[in-house]
Amino acid sequence: MSAQKPLASIITVCFNAAASIGQTLDSVRAQSWRPLESVVVDGASRDGTQDIVARYADITGTVVSEKDSGIYDAMNKGIALARGDVLHFLNAADCFADAGVVEAALREFAADPDLDLVFGDAIYLTPDGPFLRSYGRVTASNLIYGDLCHQAVFAHRRLFERFGGFNLDYRINADYDWMLRVFRGGARVRYLPRPIVRYDTGGQSARNQAQTFAERDRVRQTHVAPLRLAAGMKLYRLQRKLRTLAGSPELSPLDR
């Protein structure tokens, strides 16, 4: 990373997102950190998405609109197009939690040139209202049994050079597979105790929960033997239940 302030690349993939892309890019434009670029990878939308994106020429570094092979193919394109030292994925319909998110994360990278990844918490927007999901307990050893919202992660570019991009064999969990490779591969990660993103839970993984869980198990089994995975999952769920009973849940309701 250069001695100057690192460039942040916010990668947004979308398809027919005219109803939501504006609020996503508004939250990017509102960020206090500069230098910053927005990279938009659109899957050849036909609903006017590109007309809306064009209104954000002051922050967009690169915009492409072409057919792709799914969300992770589009995200891999975004990695190739991004010019930044640090990359973040903010999909259409999702927004940063506040205007200081990028600055809080990028200051961590600026202060520690060897830092590979910063992650924080996520506000889940559900039909029952918003919930804060805390990821402060995530480690390289227990991520295999839990999860981590990918939109709560900022990653140094070198991680993609070291571990590669998203595996297109996975249609829903390629981001989880990538994070497991990174965390378990010895990357230097740091938890930032603050909300990063307001995450819309109505995405692909929520619409296809059975497929999501089945594919996630397939991802896990490429990293851990089945018997060890089964035992670890039971222990992890027990620990989470006990923490909830003790008044320290991972998921907490927020005021609307």
MARMAR-359006 format. One record per residue (C-alpha): x, y, z; residue number from 1; residue in one letter. Coordinates in steps of 0.2 Angstrom, whole numbers, plus 5000, padded with zeros to 4 digits. Layout:
N
- c1	c2	c3	sefi	guba
- X	Y	Z	NUM	A
...
# end
This chain:
256
- c1	c2	c3	sefi	guba
- 5000	5000	5000	1	M
- 5006	5017	4996	2	S
- 5011	5030	5009	3	A
- 4996	5041	5003	4	Q
- 4979	5038	5009	5	K
- 4973	5021	5002	6	P
- 4960	5021	4988	7	L
- 4944	5012	4993	8	A
- 4934	5003	4979	9	S
- 4916	5000	4983	10	I
- 4910	4986	4971	11	I
- 4891	4985	4968	12	T
- 4884	4971	4957	13	V
- 4866	4973	4951	14	C
- 4853	4967	4939	15	F
- 4836	4976	4936	16	N
- 4839	4986	4952	17	A
- 4831	5003	4947	18	A
- 4821	5002	4963	19	A
- 4836	5001	4975	20	S
- 4852	5005	4966	21	I
- 4850	5024	4970	22	G
- 4849	5022	4989	23	Q
- 4865	5010	4988	24	T
- 4875	5023	4978	25	L
- 4868	5037	4989	26	D
- 4876	5029	5004	27	S
- 4893	5027	4995	28	V
- 4893	5045	4989	29	R
- 4889	5050	5007	30	A
- 4905	5042	5014	31	Q
- 4917	5054	5022	32	S
- 4933	5044	5016	33	W
- 4942	5050	5001	34	R
- 4949	5044	4989	35	P
- 4935	5032	4985	36	L
- 4928	5025	4969	37	E
- 4912	5016	4965	38	S
- 4913	5001	4953	39	V
- 4896	4996	4946	40	V
- 4895	4979	4937	41	V
- 4877	4977	4930	42	D
- 4871	4961	4922	43	G
- 4863	4970	4906	44	A
- 4848	4977	4915	45	S
- 4833	4982	4905	46	R
- 4823	4993	4919	47	D
- 4833	5009	4918	48	G
- 4846	5004	4931	49	T
- 4860	5012	4920	50	Q
- 4851	5028	4919	51	D
- 4851	5030	4938	52	I
- 4869	5024	4939	53	V
- 4874	5038	4927	54	A
- 4868	5051	4940	55	R
- 4883	5045	4950	56	Y
- 4897	5049	4938	57	A
- 4906	5060	4952	58	D
- 4910	5044	4962	59	I
- 4910	5030	4949	60	T
- 4927	5024	4943	61	G
- 4921	5010	4931	62	T
- 4903	5005	4926	63	V
- 4900	4990	4915	64	V
- 4883	4983	4909	65	S
- 4884	4966	4901	66	E
- 4878	4948	4903	67	K
- 4887	4938	4916	68	D
- 4886	4920	4924	69	S
- 4879	4925	4940	70	G
- 4882	4936	4955	71	I
- 4900	4929	4959	72	Y
- 4905	4931	4941	73	D
- 4900	4949	4942	74	A
- 4910	4951	4958	75	M
- 4925	4944	4950	76	N
- 4923	4956	4936	77	K
- 4922	4970	4949	78	G
- 4938	4964	4957	79	I
- 4947	4965	4940	80	A
- 4940	4983	4937	81	L
- 4943	4990	4954	82	A
- 4959	5001	4956	83	R
- 4958	5002	4975	84	G
- 4970	4996	4988	85	D
- 4955	4990	4998	86	V
- 4939	4982	4991	87	L
- 4922	4981	4998	88	H
- 4906	4973	4991	89	F
- 4890	4983	4993	90	L
- 4876	4975	4983	91	N
- 4861	4984	4976	92	A
- 4848	4986	4990	93	A
- 4861	4986	5004	94	D
- 4868	5002	5011	95	C
- 4882	5007	5023	96	F
- 4876	5009	5041	97	A
- 4882	5027	5041	98	D
- 4893	5040	5033	99	A
- 4909	5035	5043	100	G
- 4910	5017	5039	101	V
- 4923	5017	5025	102	V
- 4933	5030	5035	103	E
- 4933	5019	5050	104	A
- 4939	5004	5041	105	A
- 4952	5012	5029	106	L
- 4960	5021	5044	107	R
- 4964	5003	5051	108	E
- 4972	4999	5035	109	F
- 4982	5015	5034	110	A
- 4988	5013	5051	111	A
- 4994	4995	5048	112	D
- 5001	4991	5031	113	P
- 5001	4972	5035	114	D
- 4983	4971	5039	115	L
- 4974	4960	5026	116	D
- 4955	4961	5031	117	L
- 4944	4971	5043	118	V
- 4926	4966	5047	119	F
- 4912	4973	5058	120	G
- 4894	4970	5062	121	D
- 4879	4970	5051	122	A
- 4861	4977	5053	123	I
- 4849	4964	5046	124	Y
- 4833	4971	5038	125	L
- 4820	4958	5040	126	T
- 4801	4958	5039	127	P
- 4801	4958	5058	128	D
- 4811	4974	5059	129	G
- 4830	4978	5060	130	P
- 4842	4967	5070	131	F
- 4860	4970	5074	132	L
- 4871	4954	5070	133	R
- 4887	4955	5080	134	S
- 4902	4946	5073	135	Y
- 4914	4950	5087	136	G
- 4917	4932	5091	137	R
- 4922	4926	5073	138	V
- 4939	4918	5072	139	T
- 4949	4908	5060	140	A
- 4945	4892	5070	141	S
- 4926	4895	5072	142	N
- 4920	4903	5056	143	L
- 4919	4886	5048	144	I
- 4904	4883	5060	145	Y
- 4896	4900	5059	146	G
- 4895	4913	5046	147	D
- 4900	4931	5042	148	L
- 4890	4944	5032	149	C
- 4901	4947	5017	150	H
- 4895	4965	5016	151	Q
- 4903	4968	5033	152	A
- 4920	4965	5026	153	V
- 4934	4976	5019	154	F
- 4948	4966	5010	155	A
- 4965	4972	5005	156	H
- 4968	4969	4986	157	R
- 4983	4957	4990	158	R
- 4971	4944	4997	159	L
- 4963	4941	4980	160	F
- 4980	4939	4972	161	E
- 4985	4927	4986	162	R
- 4969	4917	4987	163	F
- 4960	4920	4971	164	G
- 4943	4926	4967	165	G
- 4926	4918	4970	166	F
- 4924	4900	4965	167	N
- 4910	4899	4952	168	L
- 4906	4881	4957	169	D
- 4896	4889	4971	170	Y
- 4880	4899	4966	171	R
- 4876	4906	4984	172	I
- 4890	4903	4995	173	N
- 4906	4908	4985	174	A
- 4909	4922	4997	175	D
- 4908	4911	5012	176	Y
- 4920	4899	5004	177	D
- 4932	4914	5000	178	W
- 4931	4920	5018	179	M
- 4935	4903	5024	180	L
- 4950	4902	5013	181	R
- 4956	4918	5019	182	V
- 4953	4916	5037	183	F
- 4960	4899	5038	184	R
- 4975	4903	5026	185	G
- 4983	4914	5039	186	G
- 4977	4932	5034	187	A
- 4979	4945	5046	188	R
- 4961	4950	5051	189	V
- 4954	4963	5063	190	R
- 4937	4965	5070	191	Y
- 4930	4983	5070	192	L
- 4916	4984	5084	193	P
- 4903	4995	5074	194	R
- 4889	4992	5061	195	P
- 4896	4992	5043	196	I
- 4881	4988	5033	197	V
- 4862	4988	5032	198	R
- 4859	4972	5024	199	Y
- 4843	4967	5015	200	D
- 4839	4949	5020	201	T
- 4828	4947	5004	202	G
- 4842	4942	4993	203	G
- 4846	4926	4984	204	Q
- 4851	4916	4999	205	S
- 4835	4920	5009	206	A
- 4824	4915	4994	207	R
- 4833	4898	4992	208	N
- 4836	4893	5010	209	Q
- 4836	4874	5008	210	A
- 4849	4876	4993	211	Q
- 4859	4889	5003	212	T
- 4861	4877	5018	213	F
- 4865	4862	5007	214	A
- 4878	4871	4997	215	E
- 4885	4879	5013	216	R
- 4888	4861	5020	217	D
- 4896	4857	5004	218	R
- 4908	4871	5006	219	V
- 4912	4867	5024	220	R
- 4916	4849	5020	221	Q
- 4929	4855	5008	222	T
- 4938	4862	5023	223	H
- 4934	4850	5038	224	V
- 4931	4831	5039	225	A
- 4913	4827	5041	226	P
- 4914	4819	5059	227	L
- 4924	4834	5065	228	R
- 4912	4846	5057	229	L
- 4897	4838	5065	230	A
- 4905	4838	5082	231	A
- 4910	4856	5080	232	G
- 4893	4862	5074	233	M
- 4885	4854	5089	234	K
- 4897	4863	5101	235	L
- 4896	4880	5092	236	Y
- 4877	4880	5093	237	R
- 4877	4875	5111	238	L
- 4889	4889	5115	239	Q
- 4879	4902	5105	240	R
- 4863	4896	5115	241	K
- 4872	4898	5131	242	L
- 4878	4915	5127	243	R
- 4860	4920	5122	244	T
- 4853	4914	5139	245	L
- 4867	4923	5148	246	A
- 4861	4939	5139	247	G
- 4874	4941	5126	248	S
- 4865	4936	5110	249	P
- 4873	4937	5092	250	E
- 4857	4944	5085	251	L
- 4848	4959	5094	252	S
- 4833	4969	5089	253	P
- 4835	4987	5085	254	L
- 4823	5001	5086	255	D
- 4816	5005	5068	256	R
# end
